[in-house]
Amino acid sequence: MYRIIGGRGTGKTNQLMLLAKESGATIVCSNPRAMQQKAHAYGITGIDFISYGEFTPEDVKGNDKTYLVDELE
């Protein structure tokens, strides 16, 4: 498990997106469209995003895909 901890404006989201890009992970977040726009602004492409509501336990059962969760709290 990875935890990216830091204050506002310290690059946590950028780190998360770079980690997702490197590992081929999908980012689970509250607003996938906003995160896609942010990734585009960072110049990071090829990341999949899904919302918390779309993410189900079945997504991880018997699946080799990696998921990273943004702003779990």
N, C-alpha and C positions, 0 to 999 in steps of 0.2 A: 504494500500500500504506500502511496505517495501522499504527503500532505504539503501543500504550498501555503505558507503562513507569512503574512506581512501586512503592513498598514495600507491604507488607500493610496493608490498611485505608485505602488512599488513594483508593478510588473507581474503580479500573480497570474492574471488572465493570459498575458503573453506567454509566460512560462507554461501554463496549462496547454495552450494551443500548440506550442512547439513540441511538448511531450506527446500530445495526441498525434501530431504530424509524424514524429519519429517512430512511434509505436503502432501507428495505424488504428488508434483507438477512436471510439465515438464519444463525444462529449454530451453528457446528460445535463441539461440546464433548464432554467425557467422560461427563457425566451430564445429559442433557436434562431429565429430570424435576426434578432439583434446581435447575437453572437456571430452569425455568419457575416454580418456587416462589419463587425469589429475585426474579425479575422481578415477580411478583405482589406480593411484599412491598415492592418499590420503587414499586409503583403503575404499572408499565409493562406495557401489554398489546399484543397484535397482533404478537408476535415469534414466528417459527418457529425451532425448535431441532432439530438432528439430532446423532447420536453420530458419533464418529470412524469407527466401523465401518460406519455407514450411508452415509458420504460417500465417493463414488468419483470417479475421473477423468471418468467419463461425465456426472457432475453439472455439470461446467463446460464440456464440449465443446458448442459451438453453443448455449450458454445465456446469456441476458442477465442471469440472476439473480446477485446479489452474495452472497458467503459471507464471514463473519467467523469467524476461528478463535480460540477461547479456550484459553489455556494450552497452546500448541503444544509446549513443551519437555517 
